[in-house]
Amino acid sequence: MTPEKLTGIVLSSRNIGETDRRIVLLTREKGKISAFARGAVKPRNPLVSSTQAFTFGEFFVYAQRDSYSLNVVNVIKHFDSFSKDLDKYYYASYMSEVADYYTRENLYAGDELLLLFQSYKALEAGTIGNELVRYIYDWRMLLLTGEYPDTTCCLRCGNKEKLNFFSAKRHGLLCDECANELRGDIVPVLPGTLYTLQYILGVKLQKLYTFTLKPEILDNLKSVSKAYLKEVRNVKFNSESFIDDEGFFKL
């Protein structure tokens, strides 16, 4: 029986018993799958390092009833620097959890895989800051899943000018006049923040992580992002406890 070759990233890895390991893979061909690596915990087993989280490569698997059996891994890139930097480790873990949340088995996930890989690279490079990488990744994932808001006009009147407010519950921007009439859950949006959102949602992936933001724009992007993600996602990932302001890592 010939194994099936899948290109993917290890989202999570957990030991099963004393010798085996279960991993969750995000693959281009089959989306998110679970695979068992027999003997991967044994020190001399070649699967020890290649089944760790944040490993990108070619995974040769055999289909079983409810999962896959992992045979061989051709490692292309392992982001081992994350294990040496707790801050980056938690941000990378967060992105893995987001990918796990949005992807499904037997659904092509090439775009999600490429986004995650490029985001890992940006996080590893450290040139634009971990927090900005996180929010760029969040908005781009919303684009892939179709949950992104319209950032070109007022959701109420269609006006394309004076778009200085954002409503998470209404899923979009509001002009000054409509914001004054509606009130409620409205977050101010700076012009630089609006441009940033439009850029993130419209630029090619290769240019996604090529800019930095002034502190006030980053803070505003954070406020808009948190409000919207709470509305459309409404889930708390384990890693968020370490990267958000209230988390242990920020103490």
Summary of the structure (lengths in Angstrom):
residues: 251
radius of gyration: 20.2
end to end distance: 53.0
largest distance: 67.5
contacts: 779
relative contact order: 0.11
helix: 42%
strand: 25%
